[in-house]
Amino acid sequence: MNSLPKLNFPAINLRATRNGNRTLVFDSVRQIYVVLTPEEWVRRHIVEYMLSDCGFLSEQIVEEYPVNINGMSQRADIVAIGNDAKPKIVVECNGEEILSKKKKKLCPGEMEYVTLKQSVIKELPADAGINVRVEA
């Protein structure tokens, strides 16, 4: 993965390793190595920004949160959980290839897709395994 774009987020330090011809980066929230793709590059920056600059704890961030939309299994890239254990922020991460090459804007249907996911995610189930420790 040679040419990842500069993003409008603070620079981050990634723990990386190689597996054959693939680069893997450490996901500090899920505590696993994941393949570095353009989408993962964006996700790592957003998660680190949420942790370092926005005051979220790693326990408040859920990645690849399962969502059922019209009977189809989907996943929200990042969901941030508030003090009340309810989702407060839903983030859909995409690499630059998803954006219109000329106008750098969301492709038709992308915003509707994110909005639909956000409307479906109402509350985390009680057995989601999330331990929220936030002090006001």
C-alpha positions in Angstrom: 0.0 0.0 0.0 2.2 2.8 -1.3 0.0 5.7 -2.0 -2.4 6.5 0.7 -3.9 10.0 0.6 -3.2 12.7 3.2 -6.3 13.2 5.2 -7.6 16.2 7.1 -6.9 14.5 10.5 -3.8 14.7 12.7 -1.0 12.3 11.7 -1.2 9.0 13.5 1.3 6.3 14.5 0.4 2.9 13.2 1.8 -0.4 14.4 2.3 -2.3 11.1 3.6 -5.6 9.9 3.8 -7.5 6.6 2.0 -10.7 5.7 3.2 -11.7 2.2 2.4 -8.8 0.0 -0.2 -7.3 2.4 0.4 -4.6 5.0 -1.4 -5.2 8.3 -2.0 -2.5 10.9 -3.0 -2.8 14.5 -6.5 -1.9 15.5 -6.3 -0.6 19.1 -10.0 -0.8 19.6 -10.5 -4.4 18.5 -7.0 -5.5 19.5 -6.3 -7.2 16.2 -4.2 -6.7 13.1 -6.3 -5.8 10.0 -5.4 -5.4 6.3 -4.5 -1.9 5.4 -6.9 -0.8 2.7 -7.9 2.8 1.7 -11.1 2.3 3.9 -9.0 1.1 6.8 -6.6 4.1 6.4 -9.6 6.4 6.9 -11.0 4.3 9.8 -7.7 4.3 11.7 -7.5 8.1 11.4 -11.1 8.7 12.5 -10.8 6.3 15.5 -7.5 7.8 16.6 -9.0 11.3 16.3 -12.1 10.3 18.3 -9.8 8.8 21.0 -7.2 11.6 21.2 -9.1 14.8 20.3 -12.8 14.1 21.0 -12.6 12.5 24.5 -14.0 9.1 23.6 -12.7 6.0 25.4 -11.9 2.9 23.4 -14.8 1.2 25.3 -17.2 3.7 23.7 -16.2 2.9 20.1 -17.6 -0.1 18.2 -16.2 -1.0 14.8 -18.0 -3.1 12.3 -21.2 -2.8 14.3 -23.8 -5.2 12.8 -27.0 -3.6 11.4 -30.0 -5.4 9.9 -31.4 -3.3 7.0 -34.5 -4.6 5.2 -33.5 -8.2 6.3 -30.0 -7.8 5.0 -27.0 -8.0 7.3 -24.9 -4.8 7.0 -22.2 -3.2 9.2 -21.6 0.3 10.4 -17.9 1.1 10.2 -17.8 3.0 13.5 -20.4 3.6 16.1 -19.6 5.8 19.1 -21.6 5.1 22.3 -22.7 7.8 24.8 -23.0 7.7 28.5 -26.5 6.2 28.2 -25.1 3.2 26.2 -26.9 4.5 23.1 -25.2 5.2 19.8 -24.4 8.9 19.4 -22.3 8.9 16.2 -22.4 6.6 13.2 -19.4 6.9 10.8 -19.2 5.3 7.4 -15.6 5.1 6.2 -14.7 5.0 2.5 -11.5 5.3 0.6 -10.9 8.1 -1.9 -12.0 5.8 -4.7 -15.6 6.0 -3.5 -15.6 9.8 -4.0 -16.3 11.3 -7.4 -12.9 11.8 -9.0 -13.7 15.3 -10.3 -15.8 16.8 -7.5 -14.6 14.9 -4.4 -18.1 14.5 -3.2 -20.2 11.5 -2.1 -21.5 9.4 -4.9 -25.2 9.2 -5.4 -26.8 7.0 -2.8 -23.9 7.2 -0.3 -25.5 9.7 2.1 -28.8 7.9 1.9 -27.0 4.7 2.8 -25.4 6.2 5.8 -28.7 7.9 6.9 -30.5 4.5 6.6 -27.8 2.8 8.8 -28.1 5.6 11.3 -31.9 5.3 11.4 -31.7 1.5 12.0 -29.1 1.8 14.8 -31.3 2.8 17.7 -29.8 1.1 20.8 -27.1 -1.4 21.4 -28.5 -4.7 22.5 -27.9 -5.5 26.2 -25.6 -8.3 25.3 -23.3 -6.3 23.1 -20.4 -6.6 25.5 -19.9 -2.9 25.8 -18.7 -1.5 29.1 -19.1 2.3 29.0 -17.1 4.1 31.7 -17.5 7.8 31.2 -17.5 10.4 33.9 -19.3 13.7 33.3 
